[in-house]
Each structure stands twice: as C-alpha cells, then as structure tokens.
C-alpha cells in the first residue's frame, strides 16, 4: 500500500473512526484502524469494538493498492505531528 493524501483529511478520518475503538477489548487488532487503499483513489478507514463499526473514506492518490491495520494510538499521535499539507504513507 502506498498513498499520498492531505494531513488534514487523514487526521479527520482517523478522528472519525477512532470513536468505534474500545479499550475494553484486549485483542490488539481491535485497537487498530484498518486502512484499505482502493483503485478509485480513496482510502477506506474502519474501526470496530465488535458492537459497532465506524468507517469513512478519504480522498488520496493511491500509488499502490493494499490494506493494513495500524494501532490507533500510534497513527493518531504521528499524524498530529505532521505539518499541514501532503503526506506519503507506504
């Protein structure tokens, strides 16, 4: 997976879906956010606590499709530290 998107839209997407994450579930996979880069130049973000799931799509230049789960705490803190503008994630 390789994408280029704005820091603002990625941060907004992360803040939207992280509301579906619960710290009560002990499995690490449920403390993460699923990122799916699609051929239609959108990135699908999804998080769940097994009772509810929240997803959103953000615009991005998708250079290589793919998917991964990134721990919420790591990605949200990291993206907040980036300056506004375009960022590349691989």
C-alpha positions as CSV (number, residue, x, y, z in Angstrom):
1,X,0.0,0.0,0.0
2,X,1.3,3.4,-0.9
3,X,-0.8,6.6,-0.8
4,X,-0.4,10.4,-0.9
5,X,-3.1,12.4,0.9
6,X,-3.5,15.6,2.9
7,X,-2.7,15.6,6.6
8,X,-5.9,17.3,7.3
9,X,-8.2,14.7,5.6
10,X,-6.3,11.8,7.1
11,X,-6.4,13.3,10.6
12,X,-10.2,13.9,10.2
13,X,-10.8,10.4,9.0
14,X,-8.8,8.9,11.9
15,X,-10.6,11.0,14.5
16,X,-13.9,9.9,13.0
17,X,-13.3,6.2,13.0
18,X,-11.4,6.0,16.3
19,X,-14.7,6.6,18.1
20,X,-15.5,3.0,17.3
21,X,-12.5,1.7,19.2
22,X,-12.9,0.4,22.7
23,X,-10.1,-0.1,25.2
24,X,-12.2,-2.8,26.9
25,X,-11.3,-5.4,24.3
26,X,-8.0,-7.0,25.0
27,X,-7.1,-8.1,21.4
28,X,-4.7,-5.7,19.8
29,X,-6.4,-6.0,16.4
30,X,-9.4,-4.2,17.8
31,X,-7.3,-1.3,19.0
32,X,-6.3,-0.5,15.4
33,X,-7.6,1.2,12.3
34,X,-8.0,-0.7,9.1
35,X,-6.6,1.2,6.1
36,X,-7.6,0.0,2.6
37,X,-6.2,1.8,-0.4
38,X,-8.5,1.2,-3.4
39,X,-8.1,1.8,-7.1
40,X,-10.7,4.5,-7.1
41,X,-8.3,6.9,-5.3
42,X,-9.9,6.6,-1.9
43,X,-8.7,5.2,1.3
44,X,-11.3,3.3,3.4
45,X,-10.7,3.7,7.2
46,X,-12.6,1.3,9.5
47,X,-12.6,0.6,13.3
48,X,-14.8,-1.6,15.5
49,X,-15.4,-2.6,19.1
50,X,-17.4,-5.7,18.0
51,X,-20.7,-3.9,18.8
52,X,-20.4,-1.0,16.4
53,X,-18.2,-0.3,13.4
54,X,-17.4,3.2,12.1
55,X,-15.9,3.7,8.6
56,X,-15.2,6.6,6.3
57,X,-13.5,7.3,3.0
58,X,-10.8,9.9,2.4
59,X,-9.5,11.1,-1.0
60,X,-6.0,10.1,-1.8
61,X,-3.7,9.4,-4.6
62,X,-3.3,5.7,-4.5
63,X,0.0,4.6,-5.9
64,X,-0.2,1.0,-4.8
65,X,-3.4,-0.7,-3.5
66,X,-3.4,-2.7,-0.3
67,X,-4.5,-2.8,3.3
68,X,-3.1,-2.8,6.7
69,X,-4.1,-2.3,10.4
70,X,-2.3,0.3,12.3
71,X,-2.6,0.8,16.1
72,X,-4.8,3.8,16.8
73,X,-2.6,5.4,19.4
74,X,0.5,5.3,17.1
75,X,-1.1,6.6,13.9
76,X,-3.2,9.3,15.5
77,X,-0.3,10.8,17.5
78,X,2.0,10.5,14.5
79,X,-0.3,12.3,12.1
80,X,-1.0,15.1,14.5
81,X,2.8,15.9,14.5
82,X,3.0,16.2,10.7
83,X,2.7,19.7,9.2
84,X,-0.4,20.5,7.1
85,X,0.0,19.5,3.5
86,X,0.5,16.3,1.6
87,X,2.0,13.2,3.3
88,X,3.0,9.9,1.8
89,X,2.4,6.6,3.6
90,X,3.9,3.3,2.5
